[in-house]
Amino acid sequence: MDGKVYVLRDRGVIEVAGADAAGFLQRLITNSVLDIPKGEGRYAGLLTPQGKLMFDFFAVPLPEGPDVGYLIDCARAQAGDLSKRLNLHKMRAKILIADKSEEFAVAAVLGGEAPAGVEGLIYRDTRAPGMGLRIIAPREALARFEDASEAAYEAHRIAQGVPKGGIDFVYGDAFVHDINLDLMNGVDFKKGCYVGQEVVSRVHFRKSARKRIAKIHFDGPAPACGTPIMAGNTSIGQIGSTSDAEGLAMLRLDRFEEARAAGAAMKAGDVAVAVTVPK
């Protein structure tokens, strides 16, 4: 890991502030926002009642503490819709929800410590052991890091097996287990109720996940995003993110296991692929 700061231009920031912020989020999202240690956040999702993922994000206590509120590190393209969705659930909660994406930026640090002189709200990216740190800071404070290559960050994300919404899965059309939210520390199976919990718990305890995001290695040039992975005449998955010879793909687990048991060659287009399914 290189310790560089990568400004993530596709990320936005929402503030959920007020005395009821912790209880509001705790009842709504897949992970617990209680007792978060200093320097950490919680990766989580907001689901439909049917258990499909509408939004994924990090919830991070404000520097003044969770009693004051949280910042939400989310996809910038979704910040407006997520703010509206949170407001729909607000009811009588004593909170204020505001899209702060014009004021704050999000950055990633692929290393154990943020470089000296970097100020902001710093927290661990807990989705995979090698994902390093994240920073929420005023945009002007991160402007000096704008020249860092986003391609390098994307290559690292892919190598770590971390999927990205809109590329590796479709928001509103994927279940928690499809995108490995549970494997990336995004679900607390011991917390109380939240929207979509029944579906998530049923799949978890029955071990009945049908799909997973898997790491892919290409024996040749990476095919385009959306290319099907074939085992003979059977489609077993679809290519998502790619970087050089590495990529991610959404797999149908039953079809993949059948193909592997049969010793069938797996290809995306004309390129042979090797698949590593997460455990």
Secondary structure, DSSP 8 states (H G I E B T S, - for coil): ----EEE-TTEEEEEEESTTHHHHHHTTSSS--SS--TT--EEEEEE-TTSBEEEEEEEEE-TT-TTTEEEEEEEGGGHHHHHHHHHHHHTT-S-EEEE-TTTEEEEEESSSS--TT--SEEEE-TTSTT--EEEEEEHHHHGGGTTS-HHHHHHHHHHTT---BTTTB-TTS-BTTTTTTTTTT---TTS---TTHHHHHHHHHHT---EEEEEEEESSS---TT-EEEETTEEEEEEEEEETTEEEEEEEHHHHHHHHHHT--EEETTEEEEEE---
